[in-house]
Amino acid sequence: MANLVNELVTGVVESVIKEILKKTTGKRSTTKRRKRQQTRSATTGRFVRKKATSTTRKPAKRQQSRRRTARARSRQRSR
């Protein structure tokens, strides 16, 4: 009986280990990153900075009303 349980446990453990190793040993290529293209000056041939464009600013969001605390609610009730 002990031999049967031992055999069953070792079989399960081996299959789990094989499954884990199969999942971890996959080929993973690193993500390729592209460099940002820089424009060169026509006269000097050096890299030129981009001019800062003026973006339209959004108006500030309204502040949400804060929820009353239990203390503030009880004070209001007592008035």
Residue frames as qw, qx, qy, qz and C-alpha x, y, z in Angstrom:
[[0.000, 0.885, 0.465, 0.000, 0.00, 0.00, 0.00],
 [0.295, -0.811, 0.113, 0.494, 2.81, 2.42, 0.92],
 [0.441, -0.125, 0.609, 0.647, 4.59, 1.49, -2.29],
 [0.245, 0.624, 0.658, 0.343, 1.48, 2.35, -4.34],
 [0.118, -0.951, -0.230, 0.171, 1.07, 5.76, -2.65],
 [0.429, -0.602, 0.341, 0.582, 4.78, 6.49, -3.09],
 [0.418, 0.149, 0.675, 0.590, 4.60, 5.61, -6.79],
 [0.125, 0.807, 0.550, 0.172, 1.52, 7.77, -7.28],
 [0.240, -0.910, -0.045, 0.335, 3.09, 10.77, -5.55],
 [0.435, -0.413, 0.481, 0.639, 6.36, 10.54, -7.50],
 [0.366, 0.407, 0.686, 0.479, 4.45, 10.25, -10.78],
 [0.019, 0.919, 0.393, 0.033, 2.43, 13.37, -10.04],
 [0.357, -0.800, 0.149, 0.458, 5.49, 15.33, -8.91],
 [0.478, -0.140, 0.588, 0.637, 7.46, 14.37, -12.03],
 [0.279, 0.613, 0.623, 0.398, 4.62, 15.36, -14.35],
 [0.122, -0.956, -0.228, 0.140, 4.22, 18.71, -12.58],
 [0.433, -0.624, 0.329, 0.562, 7.96, 19.41, -12.82],
 [0.446, 0.166, 0.652, 0.590, 7.95, 18.54, -16.54],
 [0.134, 0.820, 0.523, 0.192, 4.99, 20.87, -17.10],
 [0.256, -0.913, -0.022, 0.318, 6.70, 23.74, -15.27],
 [0.465, -0.410, 0.487, 0.615, 9.97, 23.28, -17.13],
 [0.402, 0.431, 0.662, 0.463, 8.16, 23.10, -20.45],
 [0.039, 0.925, 0.372, 0.059, 6.47, 26.44, -19.77],
 [0.327, -0.866, 0.121, 0.359, 9.60, 28.27, -18.59],
 [0.491, -0.321, 0.555, 0.590, 12.00, 27.22, -21.36],
 [0.529, 0.723, 0.438, 0.082, 10.35, 29.09, -24.22],
 [0.485, 0.157, 0.178, 0.842, 12.14, 31.38, -26.65],
 [0.035, -0.905, -0.356, 0.229, 11.47, 34.95, -25.73],
 [0.512, 0.375, 0.124, 0.763, 12.86, 37.67, -27.93],
 [0.202, -0.469, -0.308, 0.803, 13.41, 41.09, -26.45],
 [0.317, 0.850, 0.406, -0.111, 11.23, 43.91, -27.70],
 [0.550, 0.224, 0.218, 0.774, 12.88, 45.93, -30.41],
 [0.088, -0.825, -0.263, 0.492, 13.06, 49.62, -29.66],
 [0.531, 0.597, 0.277, 0.533, 13.29, 52.18, -32.42],
 [0.341, -0.311, -0.122, 0.879, 15.26, 55.37, -32.09],
 [0.245, 0.844, 0.356, -0.316, 13.37, 58.57, -32.71],
 [0.608, 0.449, 0.269, 0.596, 14.32, 60.12, -36.02],
 [0.240, -0.724, -0.089, 0.640, 16.10, 63.42, -35.64],
 [0.535, 0.811, 0.193, 0.140, 16.13, 66.04, -38.37],
 [0.640, -0.199, 0.118, 0.733, 19.43, 67.39, -39.60],
 [0.079, 0.818, 0.018, -0.570, 20.14, 70.98, -40.49],
 [0.745, 0.626, 0.190, 0.130, 20.47, 71.62, -44.22],
 [0.243, 0.908, -0.284, 0.189, 23.38, 74.01, -43.74],
 [0.203, -0.688, 0.662, -0.218, 25.50, 72.50, -40.93],
 [0.657, 0.129, -0.732, -0.127, 24.38, 68.88, -41.00],
 [0.014, 0.131, -0.788, 0.602, 23.90, 68.81, -37.23],
 [0.184, -0.496, -0.849, -0.008, 20.79, 67.56, -35.45],
 [0.140, -0.355, -0.045, -0.923, 18.13, 70.22, -35.00],
 [0.094, 0.217, 0.776, -0.584, 15.85, 70.54, -31.99],
 [0.032, -0.584, -0.723, -0.369, 12.13, 70.50, -32.59],
 [0.100, -0.319, 0.103, -0.937, 10.36, 73.78, -31.97],
 [0.057, 0.263, 0.817, -0.509, 8.02, 73.68, -29.00],
 [0.178, -0.424, -0.586, -0.667, 4.45, 73.83, -30.21],
 [0.254, -0.111, 0.428, -0.860, 1.96, 75.76, -28.13],
 [0.211, -0.313, -0.916, -0.137, -0.79, 73.38, -27.07],
 [0.396, -0.510, -0.146, -0.750, -4.21, 74.62, -26.11],
 [0.055, 0.108, -0.822, 0.557, -4.68, 74.20, -22.39],
 [0.406, -0.496, -0.718, -0.272, -7.83, 72.67, -20.99],
 [0.329, -0.644, 0.157, -0.673, -9.64, 74.53, -18.23],
 [0.006, -0.245, 0.857, -0.453, -9.14, 73.21, -14.71],
 [0.440, -0.350, -0.793, -0.235, -11.65, 70.60, -13.60],
 [0.460, -0.608, 0.067, -0.643, -14.14, 71.57, -10.95],
 [0.019, 0.275, -0.863, 0.424, -13.45, 70.15, -7.53],
 [0.516, -0.337, -0.739, -0.272, -15.84, 67.39, -6.52],
 [0.497, -0.629, 0.138, -0.581, -17.93, 67.95, -3.44],
 [0.180, 0.293, -0.877, 0.336, -16.53, 66.12, -0.46],
 [0.609, -0.407, -0.644, -0.220, -18.66, 63.58, 1.34],
 [0.395, -0.703, 0.234, -0.544, -19.68, 64.57, 4.86],
 [0.273, 0.215, -0.872, 0.345, -18.08, 62.74, 7.73],
 [0.459, -0.483, -0.746, -0.003, -20.19, 61.00, 10.37],
 [0.307, -0.386, -0.409, 0.768, -19.32, 63.76, 12.83],
 [0.080, 0.074, -0.190, -0.976, -20.53, 66.50, 10.47],
 [0.396, -0.321, -0.691, -0.512, -23.78, 64.62, 9.79],
 [0.444, -0.498, -0.689, 0.282, -24.52, 64.19, 13.49],
 [0.173, -0.286, -0.196, 0.922, -23.85, 67.90, 14.09],
 [0.224, -0.093, -0.414, -0.877, -26.29, 68.82, 11.34],
 [0.448, -0.410, -0.769, -0.198, -28.95, 66.52, 12.81],
 [0.386, -0.458, -0.578, 0.554, -28.63, 68.13, 16.23],
 [0.068, -0.031, 0.040, 0.996, -29.25, 71.66, 14.91]]
